[in-house]
Amino acid sequence: MHLTPRTLAAATLAGALVLTGCSSPGSADAGGTTTVTVWHYWDGTNADAFDAMVKEYNAAHPGVKIKTANVPNADYLTKLRASATSKTLPDVSIVDLVWVPQIAKLGTLADLSTMVPADSLSDINPALTSFGKIGGKQISVPVSANNLGYMYNKTLFTQAGLDPEQPPTTWEELMADGKKIVEKTGKPGYDLFTQAGDTGEGLTWNFQVNLWQAGGEFLKKDNSAAAFNTPQGRKALQFWVDLIKSGVSPYAKWGEFEKGQGGSAQEGSWMVGIWAQDPPFEVGSAKVPHPADGSPATNLGGEQAVVFKNSDAKAKAAADFLAWFLEAPQVTKWSEKTGMLPVLNSVATSSDYLDWVKSSQPQLLPFVEQMSSAHARPNTPLYPKISLAFAQQIEKALAGEASVDEALDAAEKAVDDVIAKG
């Protein structure tokens, strides 16, 4: 077996425990093997791919045994909080990116900046690592990524007299193309996520893309107050209102595009994989259109891993596994198996990976290229409440119940109230 520095460290650790003939509570198991429990909520192809990689790691690292447990997404946070109360937290928790600040309050997390090789951390897309930087520590590392791009119905584009190989690149072109689709086909030109719903995040996550493109920010850098009630924020919200008033984006009609009844939408990169084998219509993809006087931007999603310090031995073994998972060969394999976007810049720009994208999933290419202009949502435990408060007020402008200025003023007050109450 070829021993990498991390493999050698794990083997040395296991050997030392064997020599002592015992293990401290919560450290290594009998026989010197360190068992690391990993919780995740993946299912289907993603779960199968992850289990296969865990099996590969275990085979090459006899001193460590990674055990995985699937916890349904809907129950995940509840079960994690219960396990914190009963002091039965897993060693590694793989969670939605926006959950990280909440999970940081459940137990003591390892500072991965001292446990994952610096060259790996520096190779990760900085927007992704920024989300795990809390209290001066790197409390999480990304293990998967996705973002929002532009997808469109080539058939409807053709019917509207548009070139199906020339999707819009600016807000102005998006509006013009959308009007033609409405005029020629009677179908909406562009889906907007206009309703707050139970969480608000669908609206907020999609709107943040256009806010950033216009040069605005959602919260202040220290997350202490709202930052969107600005000329840039008004420009982004006015764009949405104009899309609705023009008929290009009917209010409360999200989902028409996915049913083949709309011209285009801002969709997640995961839709490429979902539609890869059996697309419902001829689908095109592109980078998200931005204002002619603005800048490209998209919004990041995906999963991050945290390590609970249940013991030094388990934390070290867990970090070793994550360091291995973040090596280029594993990131490439994981990305190709799951269709998730690479978290490493070196992989996202490598000829091997890009050749695979172009030959196997060419519609994924714009999403890959957008990673260089991707933003992460604010890393505050209050974010879920902030997102809902924001969306509930912004929806009023989209529904025609408030002006753009009134909605932004109300949203700013609602968000600042959430932050003030903590």
Contacts in CASP RR format, 6 or more apart in sequence:
PFRMAT RR
TARGET T0000
AUTHOR 0000-0000-0000
METHOD contacts of the structure
MODEL  1
MHLTPRTLAAATLAGALVLTGCSSPGSADAGGTTTVTVWHYWDGTNADAF
DAMVKEYNAAHPGVKIKTANVPNADYLTKLRASATSKTLPDVSIVDLVWV
PQIAKLGTLADLSTMVPADSLSDINPALTSFGKIGGKQISVPVSANNLGY
MYNKTLFTQAGLDPEQPPTTWEELMADGKKIVEKTGKPGYDLFTQAGDTG
EGLTWNFQVNLWQAGGEFLKKDNSAAAFNTPQGRKALQFWVDLIKSGVSP
YAKWGEFEKGQGGSAQEGSWMVGIWAQDPPFEVGSAKVPHPADGSPATNL
GGEQAVVFKNSDAKAKAAADFLAWFLEAPQVTKWSEKTGMLPVLNSVATS
SDYLDWVKSSQPQLLPFVEQMSSAHARPNTPLYPKISLAFAQQIEKALAG
EASVDEALDAAEKAVDDVIAKG
1 7 0 8 1.000
1 60 0 8 1.000
3 11 0 8 1.000
6 320 0 8 1.000
6 323 0 8 1.000
6 324 0 8 1.000
7 60 0 8 1.000
7 61 0 8 1.000
9 316 0 8 1.000
9 320 0 8 1.000
10 34 0 8 1.000
10 61 0 8 1.000
10 63 0 8 1.000
10 64 0 8 1.000
10 316 0 8 1.000
10 317 0 8 1.000
10 320 0 8 1.000
11 61 0 8 1.000
11 62 0 8 1.000
11 63 0 8 1.000
13 28 0 8 1.000
13 34 0 8 1.000
13 63 0 8 1.000
13 313 0 8 1.000
13 316 0 8 1.000
13 317 0 8 1.000
14 28 0 8 1.000
14 32 0 8 1.000
14 33 0 8 1.000
14 34 0 8 1.000
14 62 0 8 1.000
14 63 0 8 1.000
14 64 0 8 1.000
15 32 0 8 1.000
15 63 0 8 1.000
17 23 0 8 1.000
17 27 0 8 1.000
17 28 0 8 1.000
17 31 0 8 1.000
17 32 0 8 1.000
17 34 0 8 1.000
17 313 0 8 1.000
18 31 0 8 1.000
18 32 0 8 1.000
21 31 0 8 1.000
23 29 0 8 1.000
23 30 0 8 1.000
23 32 0 8 1.000
23 313 0 8 1.000
24 311 0 8 1.000
25 311 0 8 1.000
26 310 0 8 1.000
26 311 0 8 1.000
26 313 0 8 1.000
26 314 0 8 1.000
27 34 0 8 1.000
27 311 0 8 1.000
27 312 0 8 1.000
27 313 0 8 1.000
27 314 0 8 1.000
28 34 0 8 1.000
28 313 0 8 1.000
29 35 0 8 1.000
29 65 0 8 1.000
32 63 0 8 1.000
33 62 0 8 1.000
33 63 0 8 1.000
33 64 0 8 1.000
33 65 0 8 1.000
34 63 0 8 1.000
34 64 0 8 1.000
34 65 0 8 1.000
34 313 0 8 1.000
34 314 0 8 1.000
34 316 0 8 1.000
34 317 0 8 1.000
35 64 0 8 1.000
35 65 0 8 1.000
35 67 0 8 1.000
35 314 0 8 1.000
36 64 0 8 1.000
36 65 0 8 1.000
36 66 0 8 1.000
36 67 0 8 1.000
36 91 0 8 1.000
36 92 0 8 1.000
36 314 0 8 1.000
36 317 0 8 1.000
36 318 0 8 1.000
36 321 0 8 1.000
37 67 0 8 1.000
37 68 0 8 1.000
37 69 0 8 1.000
37 90 0 8 1.000
37 91 0 8 1.000
37 92 0 8 1.000
38 54 0 8 1.000
38 66 0 8 1.000
38 67 0 8 1.000
38 68 0 8 1.000
38 69 0 8 1.000
38 90 0 8 1.000
38 91 0 8 1.000
38 92 0 8 1.000
38 93 0 8 1.000
38 94 0 8 1.000
38 318 0 8 1.000
38 321 0 8 1.000
39 68 0 8 1.000
39 69 0 8 1.000
39 70 0 8 1.000
39 71 0 8 1.000
39 76 0 8 1.000
39 80 0 8 1.000
39 90 0 8 1.000
39 92 0 8 1.000
39 93 0 8 1.000
39 94 0 8 1.000
40 47 0 8 1.000
40 50 0 8 1.000
40 68 0 8 1.000
40 69 0 8 1.000
40 70 0 8 1.000
40 71 0 8 1.000
40 94 0 8 1.000
40 303 0 8 1.000
41 70 0 8 1.000
41 71 0 8 1.000
41 72 0 8 1.000
41 73 0 8 1.000
41 76 0 8 1.000
41 94 0 8 1.000
41 95 0 8 1.000
42 50 0 8 1.000
42 70 0 8 1.000
42 94 0 8 1.000
43 70 0 8 1.000
45 337 0 8 1.000
45 338 0 8 1.000
46 338 0 8 1.000
46 340 0 8 1.000
47 70 0 8 1.000
49 334 0 8 1.000
49 337 0 8 1.000
49 338 0 8 1.000
50 68 0 8 1.000
50 334 0 8 1.000
51 68 0 8 1.000
52 337 0 8 1.000
53 325 0 8 1.000
53 330 0 8 1.000
53 333 0 8 1.000
53 334 0 8 1.000
54 66 0 8 1.000
54 68 0 8 1.000
57 64 0 8 1.000
57 66 0 8 1.000
57 321 0 8 1.000
57 324 0 8 1.000
57 325 0 8 1.000
58 64 0 8 1.000
58 65 0 8 1.000
58 66 0 8 1.000
61 320 0 8 1.000
61 321 0 8 1.000
61 324 0 8 1.000
63 317 0 8 1.000
64 317 0 8 1.000
64 320 0 8 1.000
64 321 0 8 1.000
66 321 0 8 1.000
69 90 0 8 1.000
71 79 0 8 1.000
71 80 0 8 1.000
73 96 0 8 1.000
76 95 0 8 1.000
77 99 0 8 1.000
77 102 0 8 1.000
80 89 0 8 1.000
80 93 0 8 1.000
80 95 0 8 1.000
80 103 0 8 1.000
80 106 0 8 1.000
81 106 0 8 1.000
83 89 0 8 1.000
83 90 0 8 1.000
84 106 0 8 1.000
84 107 0 8 1.000
89 106 0 8 1.000
89 107 0 8 1.000
89 308 0 8 1.000
89 310 0 8 1.000
90 308 0 8 1.000
91 307 0 8 1.000
91 308 0 8 1.000
91 310 0 8 1.000
91 314 0 8 1.000
91 315 0 8 1.000
91 317 0 8 1.000
91 318 0 8 1.000
92 305 0 8 1.000
92 306 0 8 1.000
92 307 0 8 1.000
92 308 0 8 1.000
92 318 0 8 1.000
92 321 0 8 1.000
92 322 0 8 1.000
93 103 0 8 1.000
93 305 0 8 1.000
93 306 0 8 1.000
93 308 0 8 1.000
94 143 0 8 1.000
94 303 0 8 1.000
94 304 0 8 1.000
94 305 0 8 1.000
95 103 0 8 1.000
95 303 0 8 1.000
95 304 0 8 1.000
95 305 0 8 1.000
95 306 0 8 1.000
96 301 0 8 1.000
96 302 0 8 1.000
96 303 0 8 1.000
96 304 0 8 1.000
97 128 0 8 1.000
97 131 0 8 1.000
97 142 0 8 1.000
97 300 0 8 1.000
97 301 0 8 1.000
97 302 0 8 1.000
97 303 0 8 1.000
97 304 0 8 1.000
97 376 0 8 1.000
97 377 0 8 1.000
98 201 0 8 1.000
98 377 0 8 1.000
98 383 0 8 1.000
98 384 0 8 1.000
100 131 0 8 1.000
100 132 0 8 1.000
100 134 0 8 1.000
100 139 0 8 1.000
100 140 0 8 1.000
100 304 0 8 1.000
100 306 0 8 1.000
100 379 0 8 1.000
101 134 0 8 1.000
101 379 0 8 1.000
101 380 0 8 1.000
101 381 0 8 1.000
101 383 0 8 1.000
102 381 0 8 1.000
102 384 0 8 1.000
103 109 0 8 1.000
103 306 0 8 1.000
104 134 0 8 1.000
104 139 0 8 1.000
104 306 0 8 1.000
104 381 0 8 1.000
105 381 0 8 1.000
107 308 0 8 1.000
108 308 0 8 1.000
108 309 0 8 1.000
109 137 0 8 1.000
109 139 0 8 1.000
109 140 0 8 1.000
109 306 0 8 1.000
109 307 0 8 1.000
109 308 0 8 1.000
109 309 0 8 1.000
110 139 0 8 1.000
110 306 0 8 1.000
110 307 0 8 1.000
110 308 0 8 1.000
110 309 0 8 1.000
110 315 0 8 1.000
110 318 0 8 1.000
110 319 0 8 1.000
111 137 0 8 1.000
111 138 0 8 1.000
111 139 0 8 1.000
112 121 0 8 1.000
112 137 0 8 1.000
112 138 0 8 1.000
112 139 0 8 1.000
112 140 0 8 1.000
112 141 0 8 1.000
112 307 0 8 1.000
112 319 0 8 1.000
112 322 0 8 1.000
113 121 0 8 1.000
113 137 0 8 1.000
113 138 0 8 1.000
115 307 0 8 1.000
115 315 0 8 1.000
115 316 0 8 1.000
115 319 0 8 1.000
115 323 0 8 1.000
116 138 0 8 1.000
116 141 0 8 1.000
116 319 0 8 1.000
116 322 0 8 1.000
116 323 0 8 1.000
116 326 0 8 1.000
117 323 0 8 1.000
120 323 0 8 1.000
120 326 0 8 1.000
120 327 0 8 1.000
120 344 0 8 1.000
121 129 0 8 1.000
121 138 0 8 1.000
121 141 0 8 1.000
123 344 0 8 1.000
123 345 0 8 1.000
123 346 0 8 1.000
124 141 0 8 1.000
124 142 0 8 1.000
124 326 0 8 1.000
124 343 0 8 1.000
124 344 0 8 1.000
124 345 0 8 1.000
125 142 0 8 1.000
125 145 0 8 1.000
125 300 0 8 1.000
125 343 0 8 1.000
125 344 0 8 1.000
125 345 0 8 1.000
125 348 0 8 1.000
125 371 0 8 1.000
125 374 0 8 1.000
127 300 0 8 1.000
127 374 0 8 1.000
127 375 0 8 1.000
127 376 0 8 1.000
128 142 0 8 1.000
128 145 0 8 1.000
128 300 0 8 1.000
128 304 0 8 1.000
128 343 0 8 1.000
128 376 0 8 1.000
129 138 0 8 1.000
129 141 0 8 1.000
129 142 0 8 1.000
130 376 0 8 1.000
130 379 0 8 1.000
131 140 0 8 1.000
131 142 0 8 1.000
131 300 0 8 1.000
131 304 0 8 1.000
131 376 0 8 1.000
131 377 0 8 1.000
131 379 0 8 1.000
132 138 0 8 1.000
132 139 0 8 1.000
132 140 0 8 1.000
132 141 0 8 1.000
132 304 0 8 1.000
132 379 0 8 1.000
133 139 0 8 1.000
133 379 0 8 1.000
134 379 0 8 1.000
139 306 0 8 1.000
140 304 0 8 1.000
140 305 0 8 1.000
140 306 0 8 1.000
141 304 0 8 1.000
141 305 0 8 1.000
141 322 0 8 1.000
141 326 0 8 1.000
142 302 0 8 1.000
142 303 0 8 1.000
142 304 0 8 1.000
142 305 0 8 1.000
142 343 0 8 1.000
143 303 0 8 1.000
143 304 0 8 1.000
143 305 0 8 1.000
143 322 0 8 1.000
143 325 0 8 1.000
143 326 0 8 1.000
143 334 0 8 1.000
143 343 0 8 1.000
144 302 0 8 1.000
144 303 0 8 1.000
144 334 0 8 1.000
144 338 0 8 1.000
144 340 0 8 1.000
144 341 0 8 1.000
144 343 0 8 1.000
145 300 0 8 1.000
145 301 0 8 1.000
145 302 0 8 1.000
145 340 0 8 1.000
145 341 0 8 1.000
145 342 0 8 1.000
145 343 0 8 1.000
145 371 0 8 1.000
146 268 0 8 1.000
146 269 0 8 1.000
146 270 0 8 1.000
146 300 0 8 1.000
146 301 0 8 1.000
146 302 0 8 1.000
146 340 0 8 1.000
146 341 0 8 1.000
146 367 0 8 1.000
147 268 0 8 1.000
147 269 0 8 1.000
147 298 0 8 1.000
147 299 0 8 1.000
147 300 0 8 1.000
147 301 0 8 1.000
147 341 0 8 1.000
147 367 0 8 1.000
147 370 0 8 1.000
147 371 0 8 1.000
147 374 0 8 1.000
148 205 0 8 1.000
148 206 0 8 1.000
148 209 0 8 1.000
148 266 0 8 1.000
148 267 0 8 1.000
148 268 0 8 1.000
148 269 0 8 1.000
148 288 0 8 1.000
148 298 0 8 1.000
148 299 0 8 1.000
149 266 0 8 1.000
149 267 0 8 1.000
149 268 0 8 1.000
149 269 0 8 1.000
149 285 0 8 1.000
149 286 0 8 1.000
149 287 0 8 1.000
149 288 0 8 1.000
149 298 0 8 1.000
149 366 0 8 1.000
149 367 0 8 1.000
149 370 0 8 1.000
150 167 0 8 1.000
150 168 0 8 1.000
150 264 0 8 1.000
150 265 0 8 1.000
150 266 0 8 1.000
150 267 0 8 1.000
150 285 0 8 1.000
150 286 0 8 1.000
150 287 0 8 1.000
150 288 0 8 1.000
150 289 0 8 1.000
150 366 0 8 1.000
151 257 0 8 1.000
151 264 0 8 1.000
151 265 0 8 1.000
151 267 0 8 1.000
151 268 0 8 1.000
151 271 0 8 1.000
151 283 0 8 1.000
151 284 0 8 1.000
151 285 0 8 1.000
151 286 0 8 1.000
151 363 0 8 1.000
152 167 0 8 1.000
152 257 0 8 1.000
152 263 0 8 1.000
152 264 0 8 1.000
152 265 0 8 1.000
152 283 0 8 1.000
152 284 0 8 1.000
152 285 0 8 1.000
152 286 0 8 1.000
153 257 0 8 1.000
153 260 0 8 1.000
153 262 0 8 1.000
153 263 0 8 1.000
153 264 0 8 1.000
153 281 0 8 1.000
153 282 0 8 1.000
153 283 0 8 1.000
153 284 0 8 1.000
154 164 0 8 1.000
154 281 0 8 1.000
154 282 0 8 1.000
154 283 0 8 1.000
154 284 0 8 1.000
155 164 0 8 1.000
155 281 0 8 1.000
155 282 0 8 1.000
156 181 0 8 1.000
156 185 0 8 1.000
156 187 0 8 1.000
156 189 0 8 1.000
156 260 0 8 1.000
156 262 0 8 1.000
156 263 0 8 1.000
157 163 0 8 1.000
157 164 0 8 1.000
157 167 0 8 1.000
157 177 0 8 1.000
157 181 0 8 1.000
157 263 0 8 1.000
158 164 0 8 1.000
159 184 0 8 1.000
159 185 0 8 1.000
160 177 0 8 1.000
160 178 0 8 1.000
160 180 0 8 1.000
160 181 0 8 1.000
160 183 0 8 1.000
160 184 0 8 1.000
160 185 0 8 1.000
161 180 0 8 1.000
161 184 0 8 1.000
162 177 0 8 1.000
162 180 0 8 1.000
162 181 0 8 1.000
164 282 0 8 1.000
164 284 0 8 1.000
167 177 0 8 1.000
167 264 0 8 1.000
167 284 0 8 1.000
167 286 0 8 1.000
167 289 0 8 1.000
168 174 0 8 1.000
168 176 0 8 1.000
168 177 0 8 1.000
168 286 0 8 1.000
168 289 0 8 1.000
169 286 0 8 1.000
169 287 0 8 1.000
169 289 0 8 1.000
169 290 0 8 1.000
170 289 0 8 1.000
170 290 0 8 1.000
170 291 0 8 1.000
170 292 0 8 1.000
171 210 0 8 1.000
171 213 0 8 1.000
171 239 0 8 1.000
171 289 0 8 1.000
171 290 0 8 1.000
171 291 0 8 1.000
171 292 0 8 1.000
172 291 0 8 1.000
172 292 0 8 1.000
173 289 0 8 1.000
174 190 0 8 1.000
174 264 0 8 1.000
174 289 0 8 1.000
175 242 0 8 1.000
175 243 0 8 1.000
175 246 0 8 1.000
175 248 0 8 1.000
177 189 0 8 1.000
177 264 0 8 1.000
178 189 0 8 1.000
178 190 0 8 1.000
178 248 0 8 1.000
178 263 0 8 1.000
178 264 0 8 1.000
179 189 0 8 1.000
179 246 0 8 1.000
179 247 0 8 1.000
179 248 0 8 1.000
181 187 0 8 1.000
181 188 0 8 1.000
181 189 0 8 1.000
181 248 0 8 1.000
181 262 0 8 1.000
181 263 0 8 1.000
181 264 0 8 1.000
182 188 0 8 1.000
182 189 0 8 1.000
182 247 0 8 1.000
182 248 0 8 1.000
185 263 0 8 1.000
187 256 0 8 1.000
187 261 0 8 1.000
187 262 0 8 1.000
187 263 0 8 1.000
188 247 0 8 1.000
188 248 0 8 1.000
188 249 0 8 1.000
188 250 0 8 1.000
188 253 0 8 1.000
188 256 0 8 1.000
188 257 0 8 1.000
188 261 0 8 1.000
188 262 0 8 1.000
188 263 0 8 1.000
189 248 0 8 1.000
189 249 0 8 1.000
189 262 0 8 1.000
189 263 0 8 1.000
189 264 0 8 1.000
190 243 0 8 1.000
190 248 0 8 1.000
190 249 0 8 1.000
190 257 0 8 1.000
190 263 0 8 1.000
190 264 0 8 1.000
190 265 0 8 1.000
191 249 0 8 1.000
191 253 0 8 1.000
191 254 0 8 1.000
191 255 0 8 1.000
191 256 0 8 1.000
191 257 0 8 1.000
191 262 0 8 1.000
191 263 0 8 1.000
191 264 0 8 1.000
191 265 0 8 1.000
191 266 0 8 1.000
192 206 0 8 1.000
192 240 0 8 1.000
192 243 0 8 1.000
192 244 0 8 1.000
192 249 0 8 1.000
192 251 0 8 1.000
192 254 0 8 1.000
192 398 0 8 1.000
193 202 0 8 1.000
193 203 0 8 1.000
193 205 0 8 1.000
193 206 0 8 1.000
193 207 0 8 1.000
193 254 0 8 1.000
193 266 0 8 1.000
194 203 0 8 1.000
194 240 0 8 1.000
194 244 0 8 1.000
194 249 0 8 1.000
194 251 0 8 1.000
194 252 0 8 1.000
194 253 0 8 1.000
194 254 0 8 1.000
194 395 0 8 1.000
194 398 0 8 1.000
194 399 0 8 1.000
195 203 0 8 1.000
195 252 0 8 1.000
195 254 0 8 1.000
195 395 0 8 1.000
196 203 0 8 1.000
196 388 0 8 1.000
196 391 0 8 1.000
196 392 0 8 1.000
196 394 0 8 1.000
196 395 0 8 1.000
197 203 0 8 1.000
197 391 0 8 1.000
198 388 0 8 1.000
199 384 0 8 1.000
199 387 0 8 1.000
199 388 0 8 1.000
200 387 0 8 1.000
200 388 0 8 1.000
200 390 0 8 1.000
200 391 0 8 1.000
200 392 0 8 1.000
201 384 0 8 1.000
201 387 0 8 1.000
201 388 0 8 1.000
201 391 0 8 1.000
202 391 0 8 1.000
203 391 0 8 1.000
203 394 0 8 1.000
203 395 0 8 1.000
204 387 0 8 1.000
204 390 0 8 1.000
204 391 0 8 1.000
204 394 0 8 1.000
205 299 0 8 1.000
205 377 0 8 1.000
205 387 0 8 1.000
206 266 0 8 1.000
206 299 0 8 1.000
207 236 0 8 1.000
207 237 0 8 1.000
207 240 0 8 1.000
207 394 0 8 1.000
208 218 0 8 1.000
208 299 0 8 1.000
208 375 0 8 1.000
208 377 0 8 1.000
209 266 0 8 1.000
209 288 0 8 1.000
209 297 0 8 1.000
209 298 0 8 1.000
209 299 0 8 1.000
210 236 0 8 1.000
210 239 0 8 1.000
210 240 0 8 1.000
211 217 0 8 1.000
211 218 0 8 1.000
211 228 0 8 1.000
211 232 0 8 1.000
211 233 0 8 1.000
211 236 0 8 1.000
212 295 0 8 1.000
212 297 0 8 1.000
212 299 0 8 1.000
212 375 0 8 1.000
213 236 0 8 1.000
213 288 0 8 1.000
213 290 0 8 1.000
213 291 0 8 1.000
213 294 0 8 1.000
213 295 0 8 1.000
213 296 0 8 1.000
213 297 0 8 1.000
214 232 0 8 1.000
214 233 0 8 1.000
214 235 0 8 1.000
214 236 0 8 1.000
214 239 0 8 1.000
214 291 0 8 1.000
214 294 0 8 1.000
215 232 0 8 1.000
215 294 0 8 1.000
215 295 0 8 1.000
216 227 0 8 1.000
216 228 0 8 1.000
216 230 0 8 1.000
216 232 0 8 1.000
216 233 0 8 1.000
216 236 0 8 1.000
217 227 0 8 1.000
217 228 0 8 1.000
218 226 0 8 1.000
218 227 0 8 1.000
218 228 0 8 1.000
218 377 0 8 1.000
218 378 0 8 1.000
219 225 0 8 1.000
219 226 0 8 1.000
219 227 0 8 1.000
219 228 0 8 1.000
219 378 0 8 1.000
219 380 0 8 1.000
219 386 0 8 1.000
219 415 0 8 1.000
220 226 0 8 1.000
220 227 0 8 1.000
223 378 0 8 1.000
223 379 0 8 1.000
223 380 0 8 1.000
223 382 0 8 1.000
223 419 0 8 1.000
224 419 0 8 1.000
225 415 0 8 1.000
225 416 0 8 1.000
225 419 0 8 1.000
226 390 0 8 1.000
226 411 0 8 1.000
226 412 0 8 1.000
226 415 0 8 1.000
226 416 0 8 1.000
226 419 0 8 1.000
228 390 0 8 1.000
228 408 0 8 1.000
228 411 0 8 1.000
228 412 0 8 1.000
229 408 0 8 1.000
229 409 0 8 1.000
229 411 0 8 1.000
229 412 0 8 1.000
233 408 0 8 1.000
234 404 0 8 1.000
234 405 0 8 1.000
234 408 0 8 1.000
235 291 0 8 1.000
237 394 0 8 1.000
237 397 0 8 1.000
237 404 0 8 1.000
237 407 0 8 1.000
237 408 0 8 1.000
238 404 0 8 1.000
239 291 0 8 1.000
240 249 0 8 1.000
240 397 0 8 1.000
240 398 0 8 1.000
241 397 0 8 1.000
241 398 0 8 1.000
241 400 0 8 1.000
241 404 0 8 1.000
243 249 0 8 1.000
244 250 0 8 1.000
244 251 0 8 1.000
244 398 0 8 1.000
250 256 0 8 1.000
251 398 0 8 1.000
251 399 0 8 1.000
251 400 0 8 1.000
252 399 0 8 1.000
254 265 0 8 1.000
255 265 0 8 1.000
256 262 0 8 1.000
257 263 0 8 1.000
257 264 0 8 1.000
257 265 0 8 1.000
257 267 0 8 1.000
258 265 0 8 1.000
258 267 0 8 1.000
258 271 0 8 1.000
258 280 0 8 1.000
259 280 0 8 1.000
260 280 0 8 1.000
260 281 0 8 1.000
266 288 0 8 1.000
268 367 0 8 1.000
269 339 0 8 1.000
269 340 0 8 1.000
269 341 0 8 1.000
269 364 0 8 1.000
269 367 0 8 1.000
270 339 0 8 1.000
270 340 0 8 1.000
272 285 0 8 1.000
272 339 0 8 1.000
272 361 0 8 1.000
272 363 0 8 1.000
272 364 0 8 1.000
272 367 0 8 1.000
273 339 0 8 1.000
273 361 0 8 1.000
273 364 0 8 1.000
275 283 0 8 1.000
276 361 0 8 1.000
283 363 0 8 1.000
284 363 0 8 1.000
285 363 0 8 1.000
285 364 0 8 1.000
285 365 0 8 1.000
285 366 0 8 1.000
285 367 0 8 1.000
286 366 0 8 1.000
287 296 0 8 1.000
287 298 0 8 1.000
287 366 0 8 1.000
287 369 0 8 1.000
287 370 0 8 1.000
288 296 0 8 1.000
288 297 0 8 1.000
288 298 0 8 1.000
288 370 0 8 1.000
290 296 0 8 1.000
290 297 0 8 1.000
295 373 0 8 1.000
296 370 0 8 1.000
296 373 0 8 1.000
297 373 0 8 1.000
297 374 0 8 1.000
297 375 0 8 1.000
298 370 0 8 1.000
298 373 0 8 1.000
298 374 0 8 1.000
298 375 0 8 1.000
299 374 0 8 1.000
299 375 0 8 1.000
299 377 0 8 1.000
300 374 0 8 1.000
300 375 0 8 1.000
300 376 0 8 1.000
300 377 0 8 1.000
302 340 0 8 1.000
305 322 0 8 1.000
307 315 0 8 1.000
307 318 0 8 1.000
307 319 0 8 1.000
307 322 0 8 1.000
308 315 0 8 1.000
309 315 0 8 1.000
324 330 0 8 1.000
325 331 0 8 1.000
325 334 0 8 1.000
326 343 0 8 1.000
326 344 0 8 1.000
328 344 0 8 1.000
328 346 0 8 1.000
328 347 0 8 1.000
328 350 0 8 1.000
331 342 0 8 1.000
331 343 0 8 1.000
331 344 0 8 1.000
331 347 0 8 1.000
332 342 0 8 1.000
332 347 0 8 1.000
332 350 0 8 1.000
332 352 0 8 1.000
332 353 0 8 1.000
334 340 0 8 1.000
335 341 0 8 1.000
335 342 0 8 1.000
335 347 0 8 1.000
335 353 0 8 1.000
336 353 0 8 1.000
336 356 0 8 1.000
336 360 0 8 1.000
339 361 0 8 1.000
339 364 0 8 1.000
341 348 0 8 1.000
341 364 0 8 1.000
341 367 0 8 1.000
341 368 0 8 1.000
341 371 0 8 1.000
342 348 0 8 1.000
342 353 0 8 1.000
342 368 0 8 1.000
342 371 0 8 1.000
345 371 0 8 1.000
347 353 0 8 1.000
348 368 0 8 1.000
348 371 0 8 1.000
354 365 0 8 1.000
354 368 0 8 1.000
357 364 0 8 1.000
357 365 0 8 1.000
357 368 0 8 1.000
358 365 0 8 1.000
377 383 0 8 1.000
378 386 0 8 1.000
380 386 0 8 1.000
382 418 0 8 1.000
382 419 0 8 1.000
382 422 0 8 1.000
385 418 0 8 1.000
386 415 0 8 1.000
386 418 0 8 1.000
386 419 0 8 1.000
389 411 0 8 1.000
389 414 0 8 1.000
389 415 0 8 1.000
389 417 0 8 1.000
389 418 0 8 1.000
390 411 0 8 1.000
390 414 0 8 1.000
390 415 0 8 1.000
392 414 0 8 1.000
393 402 0 8 1.000
393 407 0 8 1.000
393 408 0 8 1.000
393 410 0 8 1.000
393 411 0 8 1.000
393 414 0 8 1.000
394 407 0 8 1.000
394 408 0 8 1.000
394 411 0 8 1.000
396 402 0 8 1.000
396 406 0 8 1.000
396 407 0 8 1.000
396 410 0 8 1.000
397 403 0 8 1.000
397 404 0 8 1.000
397 406 0 8 1.000
397 407 0 8 1.000
397 408 0 8 1.000
402 410 0 8 1.000
END
